[in-house]
Amino acid sequence: MKISILTDNVVYKRGLLGEHGLSLLVDAGREKYLFDTGQSRVFLHNADRLGLDLKGITGVILSHGHYDHCGGMEHWRELGDVPVYVQEKAFEKKYAENTRTKQIRYIGVEDKGEWQENADIRKLSGGGTQISEGVYLLSEIPYTTSFEPLAGSFWKAKELHPAHELLADAMEDEQLLVIESDEGLCVFAGCAHAGIINCLRYVQTVFHGRKIHCLVAGMHLKHCSRERLQETIRALKELEIDIVVPMHCTGLRAIAAIREALGSVCILPEAGKQIEIS
């Protein structure tokens, strides 16, 4: 399996672009999936610079309904006629609250995008769906750890209109991509809003404790407490994952701490990096 990072918050290579967002090309051999599209056409620019043809992909997987993961879908025509897998609740009106200023801003999928009306959208529901042989999407992630509670800064409208009452968003639309390999499970998460350990425990529950070989994920640890970061690292160590790539919203402080704790198991991400998974 080959993973190409098309969009990440960090970029170093000449000619490539970075932005607050995530996009991966996951080449599983017989199939290729684009996992998220960042917030703009940066993923297309970087794919072109890397010599990657996205028109030959099997499908697009959108991890959840936030702008930094779905925004690039306005350029969907450049991907060709491929299915788009998205959890149905991703189209709810989503908001984020600045914990310091208490200001609330819209962060959801933009209204009336051409792709929403014309692309081959496969709206998924329920907790788990197999989309191909050995390829699964899991959503509606349960909160089971003591240190990963429901975030208090994400909201959704009770009705599909900004003027309606806002409710706490449990991010039920966030879906994990899980691909079976000979070495174990390869797990991909866009932001892991429910908590990365909650996500991984859910995967192990669904797959009856099978080994997790590889984890490539935004982990939403940028503003977390020191205690939560320590508990997260402790749990990651206990899982004995062979390859961990903490991206995007994980945050530099948390990425550095994970690298320090896991050593060479942790691969530092950047736009343009290509990772071979055995």
Residue, then its C-alpha position, 0 to 999 in steps of 0.5 A: m500500500k502506498i499513501s501520498i499526502l496531498t494536503d497537510n498543514v505542513v509543507y517543505k518541498r519546493g513547488l508544493l503547497g500547504e493549507h489547514g486541511l487533509s487529503l490523502l491518496v491511498d493506493a491499495g493496489r487493486e484500488k485507489y481512494l482519495f481520502d478527503t479533499g482539503q479546503s481548496r484545489v491544493f490537493l490537485h496542485n500537489a498531485d500534479r507536482l507529484g505526477l499522480d493521476l487522480k482520474g484513475i481513482t476508485g472513489v472519493i471518501l469524505s471523512h466528515g462535513h467540515y470545510d477543511h476536508c470537503g472544500g476541495m470537492e468544488h473541483w470534483r469534475e477534475l476527478g472524473d466520474v467516480p463515486v463519493y462516499v460520505q456519511e449522510k449527517a455530513f450535510e448538517k449545518k455545522y459550527a465551531e465556537n472560539t473558546r476564548t471569544k465565544q464567537i461562533r462561525y460556520i465550518g460545514v459543507e458549503d450550500k448548493g455546491e455543484w458537486q452535491e447535485n451532480a456527483d455520484i454521491r453515496k450517502l451512508s448511514g448506520g455505523g459501518t459499511q463495506i464498500s469493497e473487498g477488505v475496505y470499510l467505512l465506520s461512523e457513529i463512533p461511541y465515546t468510551t474512554s474517560f479522557e475523550p469526552l464530547a467536545g464542547s466547541f462544535w455545534k450543529a443546527k437543529e434544523l438546516h438553517p443557521a437561525h435555528e437552535l444550535l445543539a452539541d455536535a457529537m460528530e456522528d458523521e465522521q467516518l474512519l476508513v479501514i483497509e485490511s492487509d496481511e499485517g493487520l488493519c490500516v486505519f485512516a481518520g480525518c480529525a478523530h473528533a470523537g477522540i483517536i483512542n475512542c476511534l481505535r477502540y471502536v475499530q477493534t470492537v468491530f474487527h474483534g480485536r484484530k491488530i492495527h498495523c497502521l494509523v494515519a490520522g488527524m487526531h485533534l490534539k492541538h488544544c488538548s490538556r497535557e493529561r489528555l495528551q499523556e493518556t492518548i500516548r499511553a493508549l497508543k503505546e499499548l496498542e503497539i501499532d507498527i506505523v503512526v502518522p499524526m497529521h493536520c489537526t493533531g498539532l505540532r506540540a502533540i506530534a512532537a510528543i508522539r514522535e518522542a514517545l514512539g520513536s521511529v514508529c511515528i512518521l512525521p507528515e508533510a504535503g508531498k510525502q509518500i509512505e510505503i506500507s508493507 
